[in-house]
Structure formats: C-alpha cells, structure tokens
Amino acid sequence: MLVPLIMCYRKQQQGKGMLSDNDPAKVVKEAVSKALVPYYPLAGRLRQKQGMETKLVVECNGEGIIFTEANADVTLEEFGEPLHPPFPCLDQLLFDVPGCDSVLDSPLIVMQVLTITFILA
C-alpha cells in the first residue's frame, strides 16, 4: 500500500557555505539518488515469481523510483492550526500514480516534491 507522508521544510536563505541551488526538488532528487545506491532494491518493483511455490520478489531492472515535481499555491492557514495531519486538501496535493493501485508491479518508492509558497499572516 502507498503511505502518504507530508514533510514540510522552510526554504533556506543562501548564505556562506550554503548550496547555491535552492531548488527543493533538485536537492531531494539528488540526495535520494545517492542514498539509493547502497539500497538499490528499494528502486525495484515487486513481482510475483512463478514456480513450485509462488513467491514475491523484488525485481531490480533499472526502472528506479517514481519521482514527480509539482507546485501549489496555498497558504499555511489552509492546513489549519496547529499544523498536523490530517491535512484537509491532501488529495488535491498528491499525485495519483497510475498503475500503483495494486501491490504487484508497483514501485517500492514513489516520491513527490511539492513546492508550496507558504504565506504567513
């Protein structure tokens, strides 16, 4: 099953020793690609292996995880006070990944970086 998880981070201001590229999607994508090198099976697909016994296996075929980028124009107030789940508009924020309605043949990790401009009152 897919478990939706939202983590909110404030955009850091550029300063001494900071990364010059402050694009959250690019930073997360690069970090995940480096982290998955030793954990490459997490980038695989769950398949059913036929044989004497039916088994589930993780097939590592180079497809990788599903990574999407999106932008949303919402205010922090729309998430409610205090800021914690359940988020009222979660279904509008998260991408519905086609073909992931079944456990089999689905990627083990689906990730979306959603850039939201938080407007604080």
C-alpha positions in Angstrom: 0.0 0.0 0.0 1.1 3.5 -0.6 1.5 5.6 2.6 1.1 9.3 2.0 3.5 11.3 4.1 4.0 15.1 4.1 7.1 16.7 5.4 7.3 20.5 5.4 10.6 22.3 5.3 11.2 26.1 5.1 13.3 27.3 2.2 16.7 28.2 3.4 18.2 31.5 2.6 21.5 31.4 0.7 24.5 32.2 2.8 28.1 31.3 3.5 28.6 27.6 2.9 25.1 27.0 1.6 24.2 25.4 -1.7 23.8 27.9 -4.4 21.0 25.9 -6.0 18.0 26.1 -3.6 15.5 24.2 -5.8 14.0 21.7 -3.3 13.1 19.1 -6.0 16.6 19.1 -7.4 18.2 18.8 -3.9 15.8 15.9 -2.8 16.2 14.1 -6.1 20.0 14.2 -6.0 20.0 13.1 -2.3 17.6 10.2 -2.9 19.6 9.0 -5.9 22.8 8.9 -3.8 21.0 7.2 -0.9 19.6 4.5 -3.1 23.0 3.4 -4.4 23.6 1.0 -1.4 19.9 0.3 -1.1 19.2 -0.3 -4.8 16.5 -2.9 -4.2 14.2 -0.1 -3.0 14.2 1.2 -6.5 12.8 -2.1 -7.8 9.4 -3.5 -8.4 7.5 -6.1 -6.5 6.8 -9.1 -8.8 5.3 -12.5 -8.4 7.7 -15.3 -9.3 6.0 -18.5 -10.6 7.4 -21.8 -9.8 6.9 -24.7 -7.5 5.8 -22.1 -4.9 4.6 -18.7 -5.8 6.9 -16.1 -4.3 7.2 -12.4 -4.2 10.5 -11.0 -5.3 11.9 -7.5 -5.8 13.0 -7.1 -9.4 15.8 -4.6 -9.9 15.5 -3.7 -13.6 16.7 -0.1 -13.6 13.3 1.5 -13.7 14.0 3.4 -10.5 11.6 5.1 -8.2 8.8 7.3 -9.4 9.7 10.9 -8.7 7.3 13.8 -9.5 7.6 17.5 -9.0 4.7 19.9 -8.6 3.9 23.4 -7.4 1.0 24.6 -5.3 -0.3 28.0 -4.4 -1.7 27.6 -0.9 -1.4 29.4 2.4 -0.3 27.9 5.6 -3.7 28.8 7.1 -5.4 26.4 4.7 -3.7 23.5 6.5 -5.2 24.5 9.8 -3.8 25.4 13.2 -1.8 23.6 14.6 -0.1 22.1 11.6 -0.6 18.4 11.8 -2.4 15.6 10.0 -5.0 15.0 8.6 -4.4 17.8 6.1 -7.7 19.0 4.6 -6.5 19.1 1.0 -4.1 16.1 0.9 -6.0 14.5 -2.0 -5.5 17.7 -4.1 -1.8 17.9 -3.3 -0.6 14.4 -4.0 -0.2 12.9 -7.5 -2.2 9.8 -8.1 0.3 7.4 -9.6 -1.2 5.4 -12.5 -0.7 1.7 -12.1 0.0 1.8 -8.4 -3.4 0.6 -7.3 -2.0 -2.9 -6.8 1.0 -4.1 -4.8 2.3 -6.2 -7.6 4.3 -4.5 -10.4 4.4 -1.2 -8.4 7.5 0.7 -7.4 8.5 0.3 -3.8 9.1 4.1 -3.5 7.0 6.8 -5.1 8.2 10.3 -4.2 6.8 13.7 -4.9 8.4 17.1 -4.1 5.7 19.7 -3.9 6.9 23.3 -3.8 4.4 25.4 -1.8 4.7 29.1 -1.2 3.7 29.4 2.4 2.2 32.8 3.2 2.5 33.6 6.9 0.0 36.0 8.3 
